[in-house]
Amino acid sequence: MTSGRILTAEFLLTMDANNSVITNGAVAIEDDRILQVGSFDVVSAAYPDFTVTKIENAVLMPGLINAHAHSGFLRGTAEHLPVWDWLTQHINPMHRVLRPHEAEAASFLCYAESALAGTTTVVDMWRFMDGSATAAEAVGTRLVAVPYVGEHPDYNYFDTLDMNEALIEQWHRKANGRINVWVGLEHLFYADEAGQQRAIAMAKKHNTGFHTHCSEADIEVEEFIKRYGKRPMFALEELGFFDTPRTMIAHAVWLDPSEVELISKYPVSVAHNPVSNMKLASGIAPISDMLALGIPVGIGTDGEKENNNFDMFEEMKTASLLGKLRHRDAAAMDSWQCLRMATILGAKAIGLDHEIGSIEVGKRADIIAVSTDTPRMTPLFGEGPYFNLQHNLVHAVRGSDVVMTMVDGEIIVEDGKLTEVDLDHIIAEVRKMAPDHFARRAAWLAENGGGTKQWTEGAGS
């Protein structure tokens, strides 16, 4: 572990309760923890023996938290389809033929891209996640691993709860605590009654979170009412999912006011995926309503196939613009709110706000540096009446502007390059294996009528 380092830059954005910005700011780090935050003069005087790393023309800020993602390598091959056609023609057939070595290579690709773009924590719902944990450990990033589970005879081509529990027992809190494992279900309808109750019991037993997709498309609401006689959030409450240590709902696009009020009373958080919701024409989630009631809302990219990248800066901008459009109010979803959703509020959404999400004493040193010496950050006013740092970060910056990424006090991206893994090798591996995967999927589709069935058709076969 690194010991005794001071990072300093032109500006330091802490994302503390006051959104404090420190000109010529510095942070003292020992091993994986933050010891002091303040001006460079003050911090360097307090720790004169620490090694000083000055990052020129940059702003230091907390690492970004991707609250919902999927590893994969279908990028650019599953386009221009509504969510259910997209699932039956592309996604479920991919899961039918996916192999463990392919899943691991996809995670290496996802986590490398994420780290390069300033994301230090990824909540990844994926398959064969031993490989994902291996990838996160190698890249050096922080991971919340959530297996894609189907605990139902019609969805027996996903991971199982047995696999999920084995992953918890093998990897939860490993890699110096950087890897956490939650209980997952692809969707409530992908589990029978026994599977649903076992998922709840597992989350309680292991004191871990539960994560699932819900209310992404309007058709789900009708199906929940048909099956349970009530809207989705009320059904989840009745089944006992809100009694787990934490439940995080991905999407939550079609929640009505009564559902928003309901989940505000429980340890329930939401992962907002604005680019995915736009691309799949799912709708606009009522995020401002959730935030007004204190619901922790993080921002997620969703997967490479429904985004098509893992750039959380782009996601913040889209979240802001989509919120403004929903309310037809240019002041809605302001820049500070979006920054908080991608940092400290995202950390709260995954139950780690005591450890990450802001640059404060005692927290883990998950810090990134964003270049200010670019057209996109010009002009930049970090203080005074024209202060625009937050607006530039949300509405102008791209992930490629990140020059340094640190996780747990270790620099995993330096001068815009990965330090722990070989990006060229990662890309070459995926390019080598992708054609065989797509050929197997095409063969399966040809043999099975061009797609899977979805629960809307009464089966998942």
JOMO-V967351 format. One record per residue. N is the residue number from 1. PHI is phi in whole degrees, 0 to 359 (* if undefined). Layout:
((N PHI) (N PHI))
This chain:
((1 *) (2 292) (3 228) (4 70) (5 232) (6 244) (7 261) (8 217) (9 205) (10 302) (11 222) (12 234) (13 260) (14 274) (15 58) (16 285) (17 299) (18 257) (19 52) (20 295) (21 238) (22 245) (23 287) (24 51) (25 278) (26 210) (27 225) (28 267) (29 230) (30 232) (31 55) (32 253) (33 244) (34 272) (35 264) (36 204) (37 229) (38 172) (39 289) (40 300) (41 301) (42 290) (43 292) (44 294) (45 291) (46 285) (47 228) (48 294) (49 268) (50 284) (51 291) (52 259) (53 245) (54 261) (55 257) (56 290) (57 50) (58 209) (59 244) (60 271) (61 207) (62 296) (63 300) (64 278) (65 242) (66 271) (67 280) (68 197) (69 213) (70 226) (71 297) (72 161) (73 217) (74 260) (75 311) (76 77) (77 242) (78 224) (79 246) (80 62) (81 228) (82 293) (83 302) (84 285) (85 296) (86 301) (87 294) (88 285) (89 267) (90 234) (91 284) (92 299) (93 300) (94 299) (95 297) (96 302) (97 247) (98 296) (99 244) (100 305) (101 292) (102 290) (103 297) (104 294) (105 298) (106 297) (107 293) (108 304) (109 296) (110 296) (111 288) (112 295) (113 301) (114 296) (115 298) (116 298) (117 260) (118 90) (119 270) (120 256) (121 228) (122 237) (123 268) (124 247) (125 261) (126 208) (127 247) (128 46) (129 280) (130 303) (131 293) (132 294) (133 296) (134 300) (135 295) (136 298) (137 297) (138 288) (139 292) (140 100) (141 272) (142 262) (143 225) (144 252) (145 269) (146 232) (147 297) (148 290) (149 253) (150 235) (151 250) (152 201) (153 304) (154 282) (155 232) (156 274) (157 255) (158 259) (159 295) (160 249) (161 294) (162 299) (163 295) (164 299) (165 293) (166 298) (167 295) (168 302) (169 293) (170 272) (171 240) (172 299) (173 69) (174 273) (175 56) (176 60) (177 83) (178 287) (179 250) (180 243) (181 235) (182 251) (183 271) (184 229) (185 228) (186 305) (187 201) (188 306) (189 285) (190 272) (191 228) (192 281) (193 301) (194 295) (195 295) (196 301) (197 290) (198 292) (199 300) (200 298) (201 297) (202 295) (203 298) (204 292) (205 302) (206 263) (207 53) (208 231) (209 279) (210 234) (211 223) (212 205) (213 276) (214 198) (215 57) (216 282) (217 239) (218 296) (219 296) (220 296) (221 300) (222 300) (223 291) (224 298) (225 297) (226 297) (227 276) (228 244) (229 74) (230 202) (231 291) (232 306) (233 294) (234 289) (235 293) (236 298) (237 298) (238 297) (239 286) (240 106) (241 292) (242 278) (243 268) (244 286) (245 305) (246 200) (247 242) (248 243) (249 262) (250 275) (251 91) (252 53) (253 291) (254 255) (255 290) (256 266) (257 304) (258 293) (259 288) (260 300) (261 297) (262 299) (263 290) (264 294) (265 268) (266 236) (267 284) (268 243) (269 235) (270 228) (271 255) (272 270) (273 237) (274 296) (275 294) (276 299) (277 296) (278 284) (279 296) (280 270) (281 55) (282 281) (283 133) (284 244) (285 290) (286 279) (287 294) (288 301) (289 296) (290 295) (291 298) (292 297) (293 262) (294 83) (295 285) (296 291) (297 241) (298 260) (299 248) (300 233) (301 273) (302 64) (303 269) (304 295) (305 272) (306 239) (307 234) (308 239) (309 211) (310 245) (311 269) (312 287) (313 292) (314 300) (315 293) (316 298) (317 300) (318 295) (319 300) (320 295) (321 294) (322 293) (323 296) (324 296) (325 295) (326 302) (327 266) (328 51) (329 223) (330 295) (331 270) (332 290) (333 48) (334 288) (335 298) (336 298) (337 298) (338 292) (339 298) (340 292) (341 296) (342 273) (343 232) (344 291) (345 285) (346 297) (347 297) (348 295) (349 299) (350 256) (351 74) (352 238) (353 292) (354 282) (355 244) (356 219) (357 103) (358 208) (359 262) (360 220) (361 302) (362 95) (363 276) (364 289) (365 275) (366 256) (367 223) (368 235) (369 239) (370 250) (371 296) (372 258) (373 266) (374 222) (375 302) (376 294) (377 256) (378 242) (379 281) (380 235) (381 240) (382 269) (383 198) (384 87) (385 291) (386 256) (387 314) (388 221) (389 303) (390 295) (391 292) (392 295) (393 296) (394 276) (395 258) (396 237) (397 291) (398 243) (399 301) (400 291) (401 278) (402 284) (403 250) (404 212) (405 230) (406 239) (407 230) (408 57) (409 81) (410 253) (411 280) (412 253) (413 225) (414 228) (415 53) (416 75) (417 232) (418 294) (419 258) (420 256) (421 224) (422 263) (423 298) (424 300) (425 294) (426 300) (427 296) (428 297) (429 296) (430 293) (431 298) (432 289) (433 267) (434 300) (435 302) (436 295) (437 299) (438 295) (439 294) (440 295) (441 294) (442 298) (443 295) (444 296) (445 299) (446 297) (447 277) (448 231) (449 72) (450 85) (451 165) (452 269) (453 269) (454 244) (455 300) (456 294) (457 259) (458 93) (459 200) (460 242) (461 285))
